[in-house]
Amino acid sequence: MNGLPARRLLLVHAHPDDESINNGATMAKYAAEGVHVALVTCTLGEEGEVIPPGLAHLAADRDDTLGVHRVGELADAMAELGVRDHRFLGGPGRYRDSGMMGAPQNHRPEAFWSAEVDEAAAYLVEVMRELRPQVLVTYDPDGGYGHPDHIQAHRVAMRAAELAAETAYRRDLGEPHAVGKIYWNRVPRSVVEEGFARLRATEGASPFPGLASPEDVPGVVADERITAEIDADEAFVAAKAAAMRAHATQIAVDGPFFALSNDLAQPLFTREYYELAEGRPGAPAGSREHDLFAGVEA
């Protein structure tokens, strides 16, 4: 096993900052417990909007150096979470941020949305066969909210898990490995509604000029769809907030709330939720797991 810890977690995300918003507390918790936590990010996030006015020149329609800058932000965020293994799919810059759905950037040859799924998946197969994770976390088929790179990250991650287990596929990429459990990022509707109710109650104290809405939160589903809930210690929630602050071009954090480039406040969730998409549940039917590794062998 190349000296790797007994438990290994792999997360696949579209852009730098997605991991901290969705899974920051989970990553910090497992990293502190000695789990090998690995992150694969599919693009540099070159098309993101820039929040700080002093960094506006980084944007794609100006210097087009935002991607390189966000590599540094991601490294700082991973240091806050205690995660030492973070990689870009195919290497930094192999795939470019595709922009929002319907944007002209979707059709650039180097855009992640334009990538052939099996070709992109091969890069991830190599990572899977090297690290041999028992647990994989990625997006649902809609990518949480319909962003093309999130949808493509889902397709590539699911396909890579399938190919990594095939004994006849690309033995040059390593020995076959079957991921035990695959989770999709989710948020239960009741938690979103409660979070926004709390936000509205303290609206006057928020530095943000407006409020987002529950529809702005990706991956919201009915509560009964949730199969796993990670309730991390306060220190890991603090690490999540610090990691989000590290992505300063994309996120502004204020206490229990944050805003993206639209400057609309939304709750910073201290618990993180998942839906088991593949694998054997580690909790009785109708109850939630509190460990993503529940039911899997080291």
Phi, psi and chi 1 to 4 in degrees:
 res  aa     phi    psi   chi1   chi2   chi3   chi4
   1 MET       -   13.4  -73.5  -52.8  -54.8      -
   2 ASN    57.3   30.0  -61.6  -37.6      -      -
   3 GLY    75.2   12.3      -      -      -      -
   4 LEU   -75.3  151.8  -68.3  174.4      -      -
   5 PRO   -60.5  164.1  -22.5   33.1      -      -
   6 ALA   -66.0  -33.3      -      -      -      -
   7 ARG  -108.9  134.5  -62.4 -164.1  -61.2  169.6
   8 ARG  -138.3  127.3  -60.3  169.8  -60.3  -81.0
   9 LEU  -119.6  130.1  169.3   64.2      -      -
  10 LEU  -119.0  131.5  174.9   63.2      -      -
  11 LEU  -119.3  138.5  -58.0   98.1      -      -
  12 VAL  -120.3  121.0  177.6      -      -      -
  13 HIS  -130.0  162.2  -83.7  -73.0      -      -
  14 ALA   -82.4  -46.9      -      -      -      -
  15 HIS  -134.7  156.2  -43.6  106.1      -      -
  16 PRO   -59.0  134.7  -22.8   33.8      -      -
  17 ASP   105.6  -27.9   81.8   -6.9      -      -
  18 ASP   -59.4  -38.9  -68.3  -34.9      -      -
  19 GLU   -66.2  -38.9   79.6  -61.7  -38.7      -
  20 SER   -71.7  -40.8  -62.8      -      -      -
  21 ILE   -66.1  -45.3  -64.2  171.5      -      -
  22 ASN   -82.0  -41.2  -74.9  -81.7      -      -
  23 ASN  -132.8   12.8  -45.8  113.8      -      -
  24 GLY   -54.9  -47.0      -      -      -      -
  25 ALA   -67.9  -38.8      -      -      -      -
  26 THR   -62.2  -45.7  -59.5      -      -      -
  27 MET   -63.7  -44.4  -65.3  171.3   74.1      -
  28 ALA   -63.2  -41.7      -      -      -      -
  29 LYS   -61.7  -50.7  171.5 -175.0 -177.9  -64.5
  30 TYR   -70.6  -36.3  -79.2  119.3      -      -
  31 ALA   -61.3  -41.1      -      -      -      -
  32 ALA   -67.0  -27.0      -      -      -      -
  33 GLU   -83.6   -0.2  -68.0  177.0   -2.0      -
  34 GLY    91.3    6.3      -      -      -      -
  35 VAL   -70.4  143.1  173.2      -      -      -
  36 HIS   -79.1  106.7 -173.6   92.5      -      -
  37 VAL  -101.2  120.9  178.9      -      -      -
  38 ALA  -122.8  138.1      -      -      -      -
  39 LEU  -119.0  129.9  168.9   69.3      -      -
  40 VAL  -114.3  121.4  173.2      -      -      -
  41 THR  -107.1  133.3  -52.0      -      -      -
  42 CYS   -85.7  -23.6  -62.0      -      -      -
  43 THR  -141.1  172.5   78.4      -      -      -
  44 LEU   -89.4   -4.4  -55.4 -172.7      -      -
  45 GLY    72.9   37.5      -      -      -      -
  46 GLU   -63.8  -25.8  -62.9   92.8  -23.4      -
  47 GLU   -94.3    7.0  -60.9  -64.5  -32.3      -
  48 GLY   -64.5  153.0      -      -      -      -
  49 GLU   -83.1  145.4  -63.2 -179.5   10.7      -
  50 VAL  -102.6  127.3  178.7      -      -      -
  51 ILE   -80.3  -55.7  -66.1  175.4      -      -
  52 PRO   -67.1  125.8  -18.7   32.9      -      -
  53 PRO   -56.6  -33.7  -25.2   34.6      -      -
  54 GLY   -69.0  -13.0      -      -      -      -
  55 LEU  -111.8    9.7  -63.5  176.8      -      -
  56 ALA   -58.6  -26.3      -      -      -      -
  57 HIS   -66.7  -15.6   63.8   92.0      -      -
  58 LEU   -72.0  -19.2  -60.9  173.2      -      -
  59 ALA   -59.1  158.7      -      -      -      -
  60 ALA   -60.2  -31.2      -      -      -      -
  61 ASP   -88.5    7.2   59.6   -6.5      -      -
  62 ARG  -124.7 -104.1  -66.2 -179.0   62.4  179.2
  63 ASP   -77.2  -20.0  -65.0  -10.2      -      -
  64 ASP    55.0   47.3 -165.1   17.7      -      -
  65 THR  -120.2   14.5   53.1      -      -      -
  66 LEU   -63.5  -38.8  178.5   58.0      -      -
  67 GLY   -58.4  -47.1      -      -      -      -
  68 VAL   -61.7  -41.3  174.1      -      -      -
  69 HIS   -62.7  -40.0 -174.9   87.6      -      -
  70 ARG   -71.8  -21.7  -67.7 -176.3   73.7  176.8
  71 VAL   -59.6  -43.5  170.8      -      -      -
  72 GLY   -66.8  -39.9      -      -      -      -
  73 GLU   -61.8  -41.4  -70.4 -174.7  -22.5      -
  74 LEU   -64.2  -42.1 -179.9   60.2      -      -
  75 ALA   -60.6  -41.7      -      -      -      -
  76 ASP   -65.3  -40.0  -68.9  -17.4      -      -
  77 ALA   -64.3  -42.2      -      -      -      -
  78 MET   -66.1  -33.6  -67.3  -57.9   95.7      -
  79 ALA   -63.2  -38.6      -      -      -      -
  80 GLU   -64.9  -34.3  -64.9  -71.3   -5.3      -
  81 LEU   -87.8   -9.7  -61.1  179.1      -      -
  82 GLY    77.9   22.0      -      -      -      -
  83 VAL   -99.4  122.6  173.1      -      -      -
  84 ARG  -102.0  -14.1  -63.1  178.4  176.7   83.5
  85 ASP  -111.5   94.6 -172.1  -10.8      -      -
  86 HIS  -133.0  132.2   48.8   97.8      -      -
  87 ARG  -135.0  162.5  -42.0  169.9 -176.3 -152.4
  88 PHE  -108.5  139.4  -71.5   93.6      -      -
  89 LEU   -58.9  118.0 -173.7   67.1      -      -
  90 GLY    73.9    6.2      -      -      -      -
  91 GLY    99.2  155.9      -      -      -      -
  92 PRO   -57.4  126.2  -22.1   32.8      -      -
  93 GLY    86.4    1.2      -      -      -      -
  94 ARG   -62.3  -40.2  174.5   62.7 -177.0   84.4
  95 TYR  -123.2  139.2  -64.0  108.8      -      -
  96 ARG  -101.3  146.6 -175.2  179.4  172.4   97.8
  97 ASP   -49.5  132.0 -174.1  -21.4      -      -
  98 SER   -91.6   -3.3  -51.1      -      -      -
  99 GLY    73.6  179.3      -      -      -      -
 100 MET   -70.9  158.9  -61.1  -59.5  -73.1      -
 101 MET   -57.4  130.5 -172.6   65.2   81.2      -
 102 GLY    91.4   -6.3      -      -      -      -
 103 ALA   -75.5  152.3      -      -      -      -
 104 PRO   -57.1  -29.7  -22.4   31.9      -      -
 105 GLN   -62.2  -20.1  -65.8   92.7  -38.8      -
 106 ASN   -55.8  -30.3  -65.2  175.0      -      -
 107 HIS  -102.0    6.4  -54.0  -66.8      -      -
 108 ARG   -64.5  142.2  -73.2  175.1  168.3  167.8
 109 PRO   -57.9  -32.8  -22.4   32.0      -      -
 110 GLU   -88.1   -4.1   69.0  -87.3   23.9      -
 111 ALA   -65.3  141.8      -      -      -      -
 112 PHE   -60.3  -37.0 -171.7   44.2      -      -
 113 TRP   -60.5  -28.6 -176.3 -120.4      -      -
 114 SER   -86.0   -7.7  -62.7      -      -      -
 115 ALA   -68.6  144.9      -      -      -      -
 116 GLU   -73.7  125.9 -157.3  -81.4  -38.6      -
 117 VAL   -58.1  -47.2  169.6      -      -      -
 118 ASP   -64.9  -33.7  -83.7   18.0      -      -
 119 GLU   -65.5  -46.8  175.7 -170.4  -77.5      -
 120 ALA   -66.6  -37.9      -      -      -      -
 121 ALA   -62.9  -30.8      -      -      -      -
 122 ALA   -59.9  -37.4      -      -      -      -
 123 TYR   -62.5  -37.4  -67.0  114.3      -      -
 124 LEU   -77.2  -33.0 -167.8   55.1      -      -
 125 VAL   -56.9  -43.7  167.9      -      -      -
 126 GLU   -60.4  -40.6 -173.2  169.7   16.5      -
 127 VAL   -65.7  -44.7  174.7      -      -      -
 128 MET   -61.7  -41.3  -71.6  178.4  173.4      -
 129 ARG   -74.6  -24.0  -71.4 -178.6  172.3  179.3
 130 GLU   -75.6  -49.6  172.9 -164.1  -13.8      -
 131 LEU   -86.8  -27.3  -59.1 -179.4      -      -
 132 ARG    54.2   55.8  -48.0 -174.9   79.4   74.8
 133 PRO   -70.8  144.8   29.3  -36.8      -      -
 134 GLN   -82.6  -25.7  -66.4  101.1  -22.0      -
 135 VAL  -128.7  135.0  178.6      -      -      -
 136 LEU  -122.0  134.5  168.9   66.3      -      -
 137 VAL  -121.2  131.0  171.4      -      -      -
 138 THR  -154.5 -162.9 -170.3      -      -      -
 139 TYR   -90.9  169.4  -50.3  104.5      -      -
 140 ASP   -79.3  175.6   65.0   17.8      -      -
 141 PRO   -59.6  -24.6  -28.5   37.5      -      -
 142 ASP   -89.7    2.3 -174.2   50.5      -      -
 143 GLY    67.8   18.7      -      -      -      -
 144 GLY    88.0  -44.9      -      -      -      -
 145 TYR  -150.9   17.0   69.0  108.2      -      -
 146 GLY    90.6    7.3      -      -      -      -
 147 HIS   -69.6  134.7 -169.0  -66.5      -      -
 148 PRO   -58.8  -37.6   15.1  -28.1      -      -
 149 ASP   -69.9  -32.7  -71.9  -25.9      -      -
 150 HIS   -69.4  -42.0  -72.8 -123.0      -      -
 151 ILE   -62.5  -43.4  -65.4  170.9      -      -
 152 GLN   -67.2  -36.2 -172.4   77.6  -37.9      -
 153 ALA   -61.6  -40.9      -      -      -      -
 154 HIS   -60.0  -49.4  161.5   83.9      -      -
 155 ARG   -61.0  -44.8  -67.2  172.5  177.3  171.2
 156 VAL   -67.3  -42.6  168.8      -      -      -
 157 ALA   -64.3  -45.0      -      -      -      -
 158 MET   -67.3  -40.2  -61.1  -59.5  -72.7      -
 159 ARG   -67.8  -39.4  179.9   60.7  172.3  152.8
 160 ALA   -63.6  -40.4      -      -      -      -
 161 ALA   -61.5  -38.2      -      -      -      -
 162 GLU   -66.7  -47.5  179.7 -177.1    2.0      -
 163 LEU   -69.7  -35.4  -67.8  173.3      -      -
 164 ALA   -61.1  -28.7      -      -      -      -
 165 ALA   -86.4  -12.7      -      -      -      -
 166 GLU   -77.1  123.0  -72.0 -170.9    8.3      -
 167 THR   -67.6  -26.0   56.2      -      -      -
 168 ALA   -91.4   -3.0      -      -      -      -
 169 TYR   -92.7  120.2  177.1   75.4      -      -
 170 ARG    41.0   67.3  -62.4  -77.5  -51.2  -92.8
 171 ARG   -65.5  -15.1  -64.1  -60.5  -76.9  -92.4
 172 ASP   -66.7  -16.0   59.7  -56.5      -      -
 173 LEU   -91.8    2.7  -60.7  178.8      -      -
 174 GLY   120.4  172.9      -      -      -      -
 175 GLU   -73.3  142.7  -69.7  -60.7  -50.6      -
 176 PRO   -54.5  147.8  -25.6   34.7      -      -
 177 HIS  -147.4  132.9  171.4   69.3      -      -
 178 ALA  -104.6  122.3      -      -      -      -
 179 VAL   -70.7  132.9  175.8      -      -      -
 180 GLY   -74.2  -41.0      -      -      -      -
 181 LYS  -140.6  137.7  -59.7  172.6   81.3  173.0
 182 ILE  -121.2  126.1  -58.9  177.3      -      -
 183 TYR  -114.4  148.7  -70.4   95.4      -      -
 184 TRP  -107.8  141.7  -65.3  -19.9      -      -
 185 ASN   -64.9  131.5  -67.4  -58.3      -      -
 186 ARG  -143.2  162.9  -67.0  -62.5 -162.4 -170.9
 187 VAL  -139.0  126.1 -171.8      -      -      -
 188 PRO   -70.1  141.3   19.9  -27.5      -      -
 189 ARG   -57.3  -39.1 -168.0  170.0  -55.9  -78.4
 190 SER   -63.4  -36.0   65.9      -      -      -
 191 VAL   -68.4  -40.1  169.7      -      -      -
 192 VAL   -64.1  -45.8  173.9      -      -      -
 193 GLU   -63.6  -41.4  -68.7  171.8   -8.4      -
 194 GLU   -64.7  -40.5 -173.4  -81.9  -29.2      -
 195 GLY   -62.9  -41.3      -      -      -      -
 196 PHE   -73.8  -31.2  -83.9   94.1      -      -
 197 ALA   -63.8  -41.8      -      -      -      -
 198 ARG   -65.3  -38.6  179.4  164.1   36.4   89.2
 199 LEU   -64.6  -44.2 -166.1  157.6      -      -
 200 ARG   -63.3  -33.2  -74.1 -170.2  -68.6  -89.4
 201 ALA   -68.8  -23.4      -      -      -      -
 202 THR  -115.3   22.3   59.0      -      -      -
 203 GLU   -56.3  -38.8 -174.8  175.0   -5.4      -
 204 GLY   -64.5  -23.8      -      -      -      -
 205 ALA   -89.7   -6.6      -      -      -      -
 206 SER   -80.8  139.5  170.8      -      -      -
 207 PRO   -78.8   -8.2   32.1  -35.9      -      -
 208 PHE   -85.4  141.3  -56.1  116.1      -      -
 209 PRO   -73.3  -16.7   24.7  -32.9      -      -
 210 GLY  -150.4  176.4      -      -      -      -
 211 LEU  -113.3  140.7  -57.4 -179.5      -      -
 212 ALA   -74.5 -173.1      -      -      -      -
 213 SER  -131.2  163.3   70.9      -      -      -
 214 PRO   -54.2  -27.6  -29.9   37.3      -      -
 215 GLU   -68.6  -16.3  -71.7   68.2   34.5      -
 216 ASP   -83.0   -8.9  -65.9  -46.4      -      -
 217 VAL   -89.0  124.8  177.9      -      -      -
 218 PRO   -75.7  149.1   25.4  -32.2      -      -
 219 GLY    76.1   19.9      -      -      -      -
 220 VAL   -75.2  130.9  178.8      -      -      -
 221 VAL  -140.9  168.3  -68.0      -      -      -
 222 ALA   -59.1  146.6      -      -      -      -
 223 ASP   -55.3  -35.6  -72.5   37.4      -      -
 224 GLU   -69.2  -12.5   55.4  -92.8   24.2      -
 225 ARG   -77.8  -19.1  -65.8  -83.7  -62.4  -87.3
 226 ILE   -74.0  127.8  -55.7  -60.8      -      -
 227 THR  -113.2  -16.2   60.4      -      -      -
 228 ALA  -141.0  142.0      -      -      -      -
 229 GLU  -136.1  123.0  173.1 -178.8  -22.2      -
 230 ILE  -106.6  112.2  -59.0  -60.9      -      -
 231 ASP  -103.5   94.5 -175.4    8.4      -      -
 232 ALA   -85.3  156.7      -      -      -      -
 233 ASP   -63.4  161.7  -69.0  -13.3      -      -
 234 GLU   -56.0  -37.0 -166.3  172.4  -53.4      -
 235 ALA   -63.9  -35.0      -      -      -      -
 236 PHE   -76.6  -31.9  -57.4  137.7      -      -
 237 VAL   -66.2  -40.1  175.2      -      -      -
 238 ALA   -62.8  -37.8      -      -      -      -
 239 ALA   -65.0  -38.6      -      -      -      -
 240 LYS   -60.6  -47.7  171.5  177.9  178.7  167.9
 241 ALA   -61.2  -40.3      -      -      -      -
 242 ALA   -65.1  -39.4      -      -      -      -
 243 ALA   -64.7  -40.4      -      -      -      -
 244 MET   -63.7  -40.0  -70.4  172.6   65.1      -
 245 ARG   -62.7  -31.1  -72.0 -169.5 -173.6   94.3
 246 ALA   -62.9  -27.4      -      -      -      -
 247 HIS   -86.3   60.6  -68.1  -71.5      -      -
 248 ALA   -67.2  -24.2      -      -      -      -
 249 THR   -72.6  -19.2   60.7      -      -      -
 250 GLN  -115.4  -24.7  -53.6  -60.5  -57.4      -
 251 ILE  -134.7  136.4  -51.1  172.4      -      -
 252 ALA  -114.8  124.3      -      -      -      -
 253 VAL  -110.2  134.1  179.2      -      -      -
 254 ASP  -137.7  101.5 -177.1   77.1      -      -
 255 GLY    58.2 -126.4      -      -      -      -
 256 PRO   -85.9   12.2   31.5  -34.3      -      -
 257 PHE  -130.5  161.7  -51.4  116.1      -      -
 258 PHE  -149.4  167.1   74.0   97.8      -      -
 259 ALA  -140.7  148.4      -      -      -      -
 260 LEU   -92.9 -160.8  -57.7  174.8      -      -
 261 SER   -66.8  -15.4   59.0      -      -      -
 262 ASN   -78.2   -5.8   58.9   12.1      -      -
 263 ASP    63.6   26.1 -141.5   16.6      -      -
 264 LEU  -106.0  126.2  -60.4  177.7      -      -
 265 ALA   -71.3  141.5      -      -      -      -
 266 GLN  -144.3  159.2   55.7 -178.8  -66.0      -
 267 PRO   -69.4  144.7  -13.9   28.0      -      -
 268 LEU   -94.7  109.2 -167.8  161.4      -      -
 269 PHE   -77.1  127.9  -63.2  115.8      -      -
 270 THR   -87.3  -22.9   57.4      -      -      -
 271 ARG  -104.2  148.5  -65.5 -174.9 -179.3 -172.9
 272 GLU  -122.7  144.4  -67.0  169.1  -12.2      -
 273 TYR  -128.2  151.8  -58.5   87.7      -      -
 274 TYR  -144.3  156.4  -56.9   90.2      -      -
 275 GLU  -118.4  125.4  178.3 -178.9    0.0      -
 276 LEU   -72.1  117.3 -176.8   63.4      -      -
 277 ALA   -95.4  -34.8      -      -      -      -
 278 GLU  -145.3  143.5  -68.4 -171.6   12.0      -
 279 GLY   114.0  172.2      -      -      -      -
 280 ARG   -87.0  128.2 -179.4  179.9  -61.0  176.9
 281 PRO   -60.3  144.4  -20.2   31.1      -      -
 282 GLY  -102.9   17.2      -      -      -      -
 283 ALA  -143.9  156.2      -      -      -      -
 284 PRO   -60.2  153.4  -21.4   32.4      -      -
 285 ALA   -54.7  134.3      -      -      -      -
 286 GLY    89.5   -6.5      -      -      -      -
 287 SER  -117.9  164.6   60.5      -      -      -
 288 ARG  -102.5  143.5  -66.6  177.1 -179.0  173.7
 289 GLU   -72.7  152.4  -59.1  168.1  -35.1      -
 290 HIS  -122.3   14.6  -64.6  -82.4      -      -
 291 ASP  -149.3  121.2  177.6    9.0      -      -
 292 LEU   -64.4  -18.4  -59.3 -176.3      -      -
 293 PHE   -92.7    2.6  -69.1   86.1      -      -
 294 ALA   -57.1  125.6      -      -      -      -
 295 GLY    87.9    0.6      -      -      -      -
 296 VAL  -108.9  150.6  -61.2      -      -      -
 297 GLU   -90.2  143.0  -64.4 -178.6    5.7      -
 298 ALA   -68.4      -      -      -      -      -
